[in-house]
Amino acid sequence: MSSLEPLTNKAGKAVSIPDWAKIIAYDGAVRSGKTVGELLYWVKYCLHGPQGLLLIGGRTERTIANNLIYPLVQWFGPKNIVYRQSTGICTIFGRECLVVGFNDAQAQTKIQGLTLAGALLDEAAVIPESAFTMLVSRLSIPGARLFFTCNPEGPEHWLKRKWLDRARLWIDKNGVKHEQDDEHTLNLYRVTFILEDNTWLVQNNPDYIAELKRQYTGLWYRRMIESEWVAAEGAIYPMWDPDRYVIDWNQLPRMSRILAVGCDYGTTNASTGIMLGMHDILDQYGRITGHDLYAIDEFRYDSRAGNPRITDADLSSRFRTWLNAPHLPYETALQPEWIFVDPAAASYKVQLAQDGVRNLADGENNVSYGISKVASLLDTNKLHISSKCKGLIEEFPGYCWDPKASDQGLDKPIKQADHSLDGLRYAVATTETEWQPQLTNGGQTW
């Protein structure tokens, strides 16, 4: 079992939960310590909470495992925390918890009819509202509680407006206590964290904090670092400058891997594929110190550009021809490790599989999250675009947030001229674990 420091400051307040609280919400900055307090209290709840079925939820089973279950395994050991992915059951000191991913509009059907004694929910702001509402309604056993964490979204987001803003007791990001009790108040205890609330990081790894702050820019800096629920508006990539980011295809450096091709699919719009490569950065001793990413090449078929509409079979044939062609200005045996497809393009994915394309998977389709990863890489000069990606280069300058969606608390781009950008987003976000620097120290950076 890894050592755990006693919870102090904001984290200590987070687990000093009032008896009346049915919902316990921790929101705010990334890596700010909110998950630590939640997980430790959840273990206590598993041991001493009311009897009945427990649930651990999040956007997907994979994110639940990465964000919640694996830290518990590290702290308490694999004998005490057992996760059987095949059954969807995580056992915590002998107490079984159902693991459920809420990643689509039909997610609430996964828990319909359940009676729960408690639930732990990760990334609450990015699951469907209908699933969240259904989850709360399932907590019908006396003494049942819901614990959830989230990062900030827009100020009109349903989670903030309908739940967080109605907290009976709120400790804000400055540590100031706010209380209210009227007909709109919920039995909800809310604690908002900032990055500096993670006292372990502040004391032991300040370089990590500085690096993390450099990874976010603009909208995402205000949300993920400053813990502000602010609206998305204007240009999505205001830093875009072709002189800064576009590199002549003939000048591409040698790639250590071709991570993926991210594919967007259109019938009346363009179908695209963006090939993403990784270049290792070496120090004077030949040791790898980091990575740069390159959009190497682009597949694009646009029926609106004077081309006829074609079937999935014809599109697959064109894509495979492109896939088998050379993509780098030098000879290499490297091949794309994954082909990530728009999750909504089920028929195209089936066609590609039937035609022998291997390592197919759905692309990560949390739009705001994927955009934030691309923006961070651009802002830190870690993403470069080959001159062969002409459609991608054309789409960058006009990519803007939809103001009507922002008014509803949603982060949505205006859906026009974004097909190559979507392909890039799939490739970047879905391979994050492959290129993201692992800046941990002792496994205690969450």
N, C-alpha and C positions, 0 to 999 in steps of 0.2 A: 504494500500500500504506500503511495506517495504521501509525503508529509503535507499537512494543510495548516496554514496559519489561522489563528483565531480571527473571526470577522470583526472588523472595527469600522468606525465612521459610518458612511452611507450603507455599506453592506450589513453592518450590525443593526442599523435601524430597519433595514429591509426584512430582517427575520424576526424583528420584535413586532409581531403581527397582533393587532387588536382582536379580542375574542369575537367581536361582532362581524369581522370581515369574512364574507363569503367568496369574494374575488380579490386576489392579490396580484397587482400589476406592476411590473418593473419595465420602464421604458427609458430610452436614451441612447447614448453613444455606444459605438462598438468597443469591445475590450474594456469595458468600464467596471466590470465586476458584478454586473447584475445577474448573470447566469450562475455564478458561484453560489451566491446566497440562495437563489431559487433551488438549485440542485441539492444543496445540503438540507434545506428545509423539506424538500420532497422526500429524501431518504428518511428523515424523521417522521414524515407523514405516513410513509409506507409502513413503518414500524408501529406507530401509535395512533394513526388516524382511524376513522370509522371503518368497519368491515364492509366489504362489497367490492365490486369491480372497479379497478383503477385504469386510467387511460393516459398514455403519453402521445401527444399529437404535435404536428408540425406541417410544413409545406409538403415534404416528401419523406419517405422512410429513410432515404439516404441522408438528408439534412438532420433528421432526428438522431440518427446514429452518430453523425459527426459532431453535432453540437451538444447533445445531451448524454447519450449512452456511453460513448467512448471516454469522455472525461470521468464518468462514474467508475468505469472499469479501471482507469488509471489510478484513481484515488483509493478504491476499496478492493480491487483485485478481481480477477475473472471467476473466482469461486463464489463471490458474493453478488456479483452483477453478471447475469447470464442473459445474453440476447440471442434468441433463435429466430433469425430472419425468415426462415421457411414457415414458421407458425405465426409470426407477428407478435411474439410474446417476449417481453423483457422481465426477468425475475430479479427483484431487488431484495436481498436478504430474505429470500423465500416468498416474497409477495409478488404475485403475477400482475403485470401491467400490459394492457393491450396497446400495441403501437399502431397508430393510424396516420396516414398521410392525407392531407386535405388540399389536393392540388388542382381541383377543377370544380365546375359549377354543380356537379352531382355529388360532391364530397359529403354533404349532409346525410345522404342515404347510407353511408357506412356506419353511422351511429344511431340511426333511427331505431327506436324501440329499446335502446339500452337504458339501464338504470345504473348510475355511477355514484361511487363514493368519493371520487376525487379525480382531477385531471391536471396534467402538466402540459402546457402548450408553448411551443417555440415559434418565433416569427409570426405572431398573431396578426400583425397588420397586413400580411400578404396572403392569408388564407381567405376564402370566400366568406362574406358576411353571413350568408345563410348557414354555413357550417359552424361558425362561431355561435350564432344564436341557438342553433340546435344543441350544441355542446352544453351551453349554460342550462338549457331546459332539461338536460339529462341528469343534472346533479341533484337528484331528488331524495337521496338517502340523508337522513338527519346528520348535520355536521359536515356535509360534503363541501369541498372547496375547489376553486379553480385558481391555479397559479399560471401566469403567462408573462412572457417577455416580448418586447418588440423594439425595433428601431423607428424613429420618427418618419412619417410620410407627410402628405399635404395637410394644411390646417383644417380642411373640410372633410378629411377622411372619416369614414363611419366609425372606426374604432375610437378615435379621439372625441368626436362630437357626441356619440351616443353612449359611450362608456367612460373613457378616461376623464372627460370634463365633468362627469357627474360623481366623481369620487367623494366619499364622505370625509376622507382624510388624505391629504396629498403633501408629500415632502418634495419640494421642487428642486431643480438642479443646483440651486444655491444653498440648499439645506433648510429653507424656510418652510414652516408647517402651515398648511391651509386647511381649514375645517369648514364644512357646510352641512346643513341639515334642513332640507325643505322637501316639498313633494316630488322633486325631480332627483333627489340624491339616491345613490345606490350604496349598498353595503360593500363598497369597493375601497381598498387601501392601495394607494399609488405612490411609488417612489421613482423619481427621475434621476438618472445617473449622468455624470459627465466623465470623460476619459480619466481625469485626475482622481476620481473616486477609487480607482484601482490602485490602492496604496502600495501593493506589492510591486507593481510595475514602476510606479514613481520612485520607489526606493532602490529597486534592484535592476531595472532595465530602462532608464530614461531614453537611451538611444532608440529603443523600439517605439516609444511614444513619438519621438521626433520623426522616425521613418513612417509610422502610421499616418501622421498628420500630412506628410508629403504625398501620401497615396490618394488623398481625397482633395477635390477641388470644387469651388462654386457651391451649387445646390447640395451636393453630397457632403461637403465639408460642414456646412451649417447643420445638416441633419445628423451625420454619423460622428462628428467630433463635438459640435456645440450643442447637440441635443435639441434642436429647434424643429418644430413642425411647420415647415415653410413650403410655399407653393412652387411648383415647377413652372417656369415661364421663359419665353424667348428662345434663343438658339440652344440646342441641346449640346453642341460641341463648339462653344464660343472660342476655344483655343485653336480651332482648325486653321492651318496655314499650309498650303501645298509646298511652299518653299522649305518649310520646316520638316514635314512628315513624308513627302513623296521622294522615293529614291529610284533612280534609273534601274530598270530590271537587270541590265548588264552589269551593274555594280553591286548586286546582292552579295552579301558575305556567305560563307559556307554555313549550312544549316546542320545542327546536330540531330534534329528530328523534324519531321513534318507531322505536327500534332493532329490535324484534322482538316476536313472540309466542312464548312457550315453552309447548308443548303436552304434557301427560301424557295417557296413554290407558288406559282401563279398560273391561272388559266387565262384570264384576260390581262393579267399583269405579267411582269418579268419573272422568270425562274432563274435563280442565281446559285453560284457556289463560290465561296471564298476559301482559298487554301491558306492555312496558317502554319508558318514554320517557326522554329525556335533556334536562335543563335546563341551559343555559349560565350560569355564574356570571361576572358582569362586574365590572371595577373601575370607579373613578370616571371613567375615560376611555373606557369602553365596550369595553375589551379583555377577551377571554375568559381567565379565570384558572383555570378548572376546571369540573367538571360535577357535578351531582347527578342521581341516577337515581330514577325514580318508577315503581312498579307502578300503572299508570293504571286498568286495568279488568280484569275477570275473566270468562272464560267457564267455565261449570261445568254439567255434566249428570251427575247422580248417580242410578244405577238403584236404589240402596239407600234413597233418600229418597222412596219411594213412587212412583217413576217406573218405567215398563216398560223392560226391556232393549231396545235398538234396534240396528239394523244399522249398519255403517260408513257406508253411504250416507245413512241418516237422521241420523247424528251429524255427517257432513260438511255436510249441509244446515243443521242448527242452527248449526254453527260459522260457516259462511259468512254466515248471516243476522246473527249477532252481529258478525262481522268488518266487515260493511258498515254497521253502525249507528254513530252518533256516539259517541265515546269521551272527549271532552274537553268542559269546560263553556263552550267558546267555539268559533267556527267556525275550521276549519283544513283545509288541503288535505293535511296530512301523512298518510301511510299507513305501516303496518309495512314495514320494509325486508326482513325475513326472517320466515319461519315455521319455527321449530325444533321438531322432533317427537321424542318418545321413540324412540331408535334401535330398540327392540324392537317398535315398532308399525308394522311394514312394511305390513300390509294397509291401515291407516288412512292412511298416507302415500300409498300408491298411489291410494286413493279420492280424497283431496284433490287430487292431481295430475290425475286424470281429470276432476274437477269444476272444473278451471280455476284452482286456487290456485297462485300462482307463488312463486318464491324459497323453495322448500321445501328443508330440509336437516336432517340428523340433529343433535340437540342434543348438546353436550359432556356425556358421561355418566361422567366420572370423579367419582363421588359425593363423595368426601372433598374433592377439589379445588374442586368447585362450591360445596359448603357453606362452605369456607374463604373463598371470594370473597364470598358473601352475608354471612357473619359479619364480615368485614373492613369491608364497606361500612356495615353497621349500626353497628359499633363506632365508626366515624369519622363517623357522621351523614351519610353520603353516599347512603343508600337510604331512601326514604320510601314508605309504602303508602297508596294511596287508600282511602277508606271504601267504595268500590264493591267492593273485593276481600274480600268477607265470608268466603269459605272460607279464603283465605290467612290472614286475621287469626285465625280460629278455630284453625288448625292450628299456628301458631307456638308457643304455650305448652307443648303436650304433646309436642313433637318431641324424642325422646331417642335416645341411642346404644344399640345392642343389646349387652348385656354378654356374651352367649354368643359373638358375633362377635369382641368385643374379646379374649376368652380365646384365640382362634385367631389373633390378630394382625391382624384385619381391622377396618376402619372401616365399619360399616353401621348406618344408622338402623333402629329398630324399624319394620317396614313396616305402619303403620296411620295413617290420617288424615294423609297426606303428599302428596296428589296436586297440590294447588295449589303447595305448596312445591317439588315436583319441577319444575313448569312454570317457577317463578321461577328455580330453579337453572339450567335449560337456557338461559333468556333471558340471565341475568347472565353465566354462564361462557362461553358461546359468542360473546358480543359483547365480550369483555374488551378486545381490541385497539382497539375503538372508543372506550371510555370510560376506560381506564386511563391515568393521567397518564404521559407519556413523560419521566421524570425522569433522562434520560441526560445525560452530559457527555462529549463527545468519543467517544461510542460505547463507553465502557469501564466499564460498570456490572455486567457479568456476573461 
